[in-house]
Amino acid sequence: MPEVTIAIPFYNAEEYLEMAILSVLSQTFEDFTLLLIDDGSTDSSLEIAKKYIADKRVKVISDGKNINLGNRLNEIPSMTETKFLARMDADDIMHPQRIEIQMDILKNNPEIDVLGSNVYSIDENNDVFGQRMTISNDSIVTVKTFVHPTIIAKTEWFKNNPYDVSALRVEDTELWLRTYHQYTFKATTKPLLFYREIGDKYYKKYFKGFPGIFYILKKHKLSLSYLIFSIKYFISSFLYLIFNAIGVEHILVEKRNGIKINKKNYKYYI
């Protein structure tokens, strides 16, 4: 039995999905199951995923339905037979040593419940232009939230802490803020994921999250943490709208990073 499952839910992700899959299959840690879960794609994503089923580590799951990301994320733990479960998105790229490093940390620090990592930001051409955390050594820091596709935890943790699917597009932050005081959240400051951020009409992504924000404000109306997050979310939404209107939205995307990097292309996989 493999030690860890890496799960990639996808929907109409044909442009980047193959790169995401190849970055997983090129991991230095090879004892894993790769779950590719289709959410009713109407493009060639499912065909791309099926290209890799000859690799015995790969399982492709498709029921033809589109039930949204949150529901797929909640399905994944029940499909997982391994002790550990790692998140991954269909448009990102793994550092070749991501799983090896994170598994080593978890085995040596059993008190950690959820482990994330630092990330490199990449554009639509796979060029690195920034690093999220300003620290890039091998230290482990306490966090309250994560860059979602960097996390790895025991499968049992995911089963005990499902996503609230009504918190549309902010399911991950709702989960972190709901659970961080009960568990040990850590992140390695070493960048282990190439996280795709494209500064083009980013404000639309924020606006689509408004129903989820209103929902969590109602659900957690006495929580200062959720109130602060929601206020920052609304401010960011309108800042992105204004910056887009004057053609400089990319500036805000770049400012998400603690370190700016002159665009550089890395070889991500073999």
RAQUIWO-V521008 format. One record per pair of residues at least 4 apart in sequence whose C-alpha atoms are under 6 Angstrom apart, sorted by the first residue. I is the first residue (numbers start at 1). J is the second residue. D is the distance in Angstrom with one decimal. If there is no record, write none. Layout:
i=<I | I>
j=<J | J>
d=<D | D>
This chain:
i=<2 | 2 | 3 | 4 | 4 | 4 | 4 | 5 | 5 | 5 | 5 | 6 | 6 | 6 | 7 | 7 | 7 | 8 | 8 | 8 | 9 | 9 | 9 | 10 | 10 | 10 | 11 | 11 | 12 | 12 | 12 | 13 | 13 | 14 | 14 | 16 | 17 | 17 | 20 | 20 | 20 | 23 | 23 | 23 | 26 | 27 | 27 | 28 | 29 | 33 | 34 | 34 | 35 | 36 | 37 | 38 | 39 | 39 | 40 | 40 | 40 | 53 | 70 | 74 | 77 | 77 | 83 | 83 | 84 | 84 | 84 | 85 | 85 | 85 | 85 | 86 | 86 | 87 | 87 | 88 | 89 | 92 | 92 | 92 | 93 | 94 | 95 | 95 | 97 | 98 | 99 | 105 | 106 | 112 | 113 | 114 | 114 | 114 | 115 | 115 | 115 | 115 | 116 | 116 | 116 | 117 | 117 | 117 | 117 | 118 | 118 | 118 | 118 | 119 | 119 | 119 | 119 | 119 | 119 | 120 | 120 | 120 | 120 | 121 | 121 | 121 | 121 | 121 | 121 | 121 | 122 | 122 | 122 | 122 | 122 | 122 | 123 | 123 | 123 | 123 | 127 | 127 | 127 | 128 | 128 | 129 | 129 | 129 | 130 | 130 | 130 | 130 | 131 | 131 | 132 | 132 | 133 | 134 | 134 | 135 | 136 | 136 | 137 | 138 | 138 | 139 | 139 | 140 | 140 | 141 | 141 | 142 | 142 | 143 | 143 | 144 | 145 | 163 | 164 | 167 | 167 | 168 | 169 | 176 | 199 | 199 | 199 | 203 | 203 | 203 | 206 | 216 | 217 | 240 | 243 | 243 | 244 | 244>
j=<31 | 32 | 82 | 32 | 82 | 84 | 85 | 32 | 33 | 34 | 85 | 34 | 85 | 86 | 34 | 35 | 87 | 36 | 88 | 89 | 36 | 37 | 38 | 38 | 39 | 90 | 39 | 41 | 41 | 43 | 45 | 17 | 45 | 44 | 45 | 91 | 90 | 91 | 90 | 92 | 93 | 93 | 94 | 269 | 269 | 96 | 97 | 97 | 100 | 57 | 57 | 58 | 59 | 60 | 61 | 62 | 65 | 66 | 64 | 65 | 66 | 58 | 165 | 162 | 155 | 159 | 154 | 155 | 153 | 154 | 155 | 152 | 153 | 154 | 155 | 151 | 152 | 149 | 151 | 149 | 149 | 194 | 195 | 196 | 194 | 193 | 192 | 193 | 101 | 192 | 103 | 109 | 110 | 184 | 184 | 152 | 153 | 185 | 151 | 152 | 186 | 187 | 150 | 151 | 187 | 150 | 187 | 188 | 189 | 133 | 189 | 190 | 191 | 131 | 132 | 191 | 192 | 193 | 194 | 130 | 131 | 194 | 195 | 128 | 129 | 130 | 131 | 194 | 195 | 196 | 126 | 127 | 128 | 129 | 195 | 196 | 127 | 196 | 197 | 198 | 263 | 264 | 265 | 263 | 264 | 261 | 262 | 263 | 257 | 259 | 260 | 261 | 257 | 259 | 257 | 258 | 258 | 258 | 259 | 189 | 189 | 190 | 190 | 189 | 190 | 188 | 189 | 187 | 188 | 186 | 187 | 185 | 186 | 185 | 186 | 180 | 176 | 171 | 171 | 171 | 212 | 212 | 209 | 180 | 249 | 250 | 253 | 237 | 240 | 241 | 237 | 220 | 221 | 244 | 248 | 249 | 248 | 249>
d=<5.1 | 5.0 | 5.5 | 5.0 | 5.3 | 4.6 | 5.5 | 5.5 | 4.6 | 5.8 | 4.8 | 4.9 | 6.0 | 4.7 | 5.9 | 4.6 | 5.6 | 5.1 | 5.2 | 5.5 | 5.9 | 4.5 | 6.0 | 5.2 | 6.0 | 5.7 | 5.2 | 4.9 | 4.9 | 5.4 | 5.8 | 5.5 | 5.7 | 5.8 | 4.6 | 5.0 | 5.0 | 5.8 | 5.8 | 5.8 | 5.0 | 5.8 | 5.3 | 5.2 | 5.6 | 4.7 | 5.9 | 5.6 | 4.9 | 4.8 | 5.9 | 4.7 | 5.0 | 4.8 | 4.9 | 5.0 | 6.0 | 4.8 | 4.6 | 4.6 | 4.5 | 5.4 | 5.0 | 5.9 | 6.0 | 5.9 | 5.7 | 5.7 | 5.6 | 4.2 | 5.0 | 5.7 | 5.7 | 5.9 | 5.2 | 5.9 | 4.1 | 4.9 | 5.6 | 4.5 | 5.7 | 5.8 | 5.2 | 5.6 | 5.0 | 4.7 | 4.9 | 5.3 | 6.0 | 5.0 | 5.8 | 5.9 | 5.7 | 5.2 | 5.2 | 6.0 | 4.8 | 5.1 | 5.4 | 5.4 | 5.0 | 5.2 | 4.9 | 4.3 | 4.3 | 5.7 | 4.7 | 4.6 | 5.9 | 5.9 | 5.0 | 5.4 | 4.1 | 5.9 | 5.6 | 4.3 | 5.8 | 4.9 | 5.9 | 5.7 | 4.4 | 4.8 | 5.9 | 5.6 | 5.9 | 5.1 | 5.9 | 5.7 | 4.8 | 5.8 | 5.2 | 5.2 | 4.4 | 5.9 | 5.8 | 4.8 | 5.6 | 5.7 | 5.6 | 5.5 | 5.5 | 5.2 | 4.6 | 5.3 | 5.2 | 4.7 | 5.7 | 4.8 | 5.6 | 5.6 | 4.4 | 4.8 | 5.3 | 5.1 | 4.1 | 5.1 | 5.2 | 4.8 | 5.7 | 5.8 | 5.2 | 4.9 | 5.6 | 5.9 | 5.5 | 5.9 | 5.7 | 5.6 | 4.5 | 5.5 | 5.5 | 5.9 | 4.5 | 5.6 | 5.5 | 5.8 | 5.5 | 5.8 | 5.9 | 5.0 | 4.1 | 4.4 | 5.2 | 5.6 | 5.8 | 4.6 | 5.9 | 5.4 | 5.0 | 5.2 | 5.4 | 5.7 | 5.1 | 5.9 | 5.2 | 4.7 | 5.8 | 4.6>
